[in-house]
Amino acid sequence: MSIHYTLRTEADLLEVVASGFDGSLSEVIAYGSAVVEAAIRTQARRILCNELDLTYTLGTLDIYESAKSIASAAPQIAHIAIVCRPAFAADIQFWENTVVNRGLTLKTFHDLDQARAWLDQHNASNPNSGKP
């Protein structure tokens, strides 16, 4: 697999750090499925995917298919933040639109601190949780 990742859970937050490159549609779906399975297993309500060291190589159709597949498998109870390099802004925005249109609460960022701040707004122990 060309995508390498680590998973770490703290309270209701699942942190994912990914690197390498997305060599094929099946690799992206396997990576996404592993994240979904970990979120379900740990009952994570927030997911932070740090993909700053991951290179996106998929074409538009594969991006769409990966988003559709992962959205159908993902529970709609978690808030998900994905952070990637600005060079992949168009690809990740298309991916975001596809999954959000299928009911996921997901937002993409190019800055890790901004992603954390957005997720902190949805922290179960935060008294302001749930407020936009």
N, C-alpha and C positions, 0 to 999 in steps of 0.2 A: 504494500500500500504506500502511496506517495504522500498521503496526508498522515502526519504524526501528531498526536494530541495527548494531553494529560487532562484528567478530570479531578477536581477537588471540591468537596462540599463543606460549607461552613454555615450552620444554622439552616436557613431556607434558601441559600444561594449556592448554585452549582457554577463553578468557574471552570471554563474550558480554555486551554491554550493550544492553538493549532499552528503547525508550521509545515513547510514543504510546498507541494502543489497539488491541485485537484486534477489528477491525470485522466479520470474518466467519470462518467455519470454514476457508474456503480460504486466507485470509491466515495463520491460525495454522498450518495444515499446511505452507504454503510456508516460513514462518519456521522451524518445526521441522525441515523437510527441509534447509534451508540449514545449520542447525547440525549435523545428522547428517552431511551431505556434507563439511563442513569438518573434523569430527572424524575421519572416515575418511581424508580427504586428508592431514591432518597427523599421523595416528596418535596422536591425543590419547587418553590413558588417564583423564584427569579433565576434566570440563566444569563451568564455573561460569557460570550464567546469572543476571546481575544484572537483574532485572525490576522493580526498585523504582520506576522511572518509567514502567512499563507498566500501563495500566488494563485490567482484564479485564471484558469485556462479554458474553461468550458465555453462552448458556443451558446447562442441565444436559446435554441430549442432545448439543449441539455440543462441550461439554467432553469428554464420553465419546468421541465420534467422533474428536476430535483426538488424545486420548491413545492410543486404539486404533491409529490410523493411524501416529503417530510411533513408538510402541512396536514396531510391526511392521517399521519401516524402520531402527531404531537398532540398532547392534551391542551385544551384551550384555557387552562387555569394559570399558566406561568406567564410572567413578563420576560421577554427575551431581548437582550441587547447584543448586537453583533458589531464588532469593531474591526475595520479593515483599512488598508491603505487607500488614500484618495485616488490613486491610479485606477482602482476598481470601482469607482463611484457609480458608474452607469450600470454595471453588472449587478452590484449589490442592491441598488435602488429598484431595479426590475425584479430581483428576487424578493425584496421586501414587499413590493406591491402585490406580487403573486400570493404570498402567504397571508398577508393582511386581508386580502380579498377572500380568503378562505377561513377567516375567523381568528387567526392568531394575533396575539398582542406582541408585536415585535417592532423594534426600531433599530436602525443602523446608524453607526457613528464612525468618525475617523479619529476620535479622541477618546482614550480610555477613561479619563476623569469624567468627561461628559456622560459616557455610558453608565459609569458607576453612580453618578448623581441621579440620572433618570431611574435607575433600578432602586436606588435608596428611597425614592418617592413611593415605591411600591413595597417597601419592607413591612412585613406583618407587625413588627415591633415598633414601627414609626407611627406616631400619633397622627401624622399628616398623610398616611398611606391611603392610596386610592384617589387623592386629589391630583389633578393634572399639573 
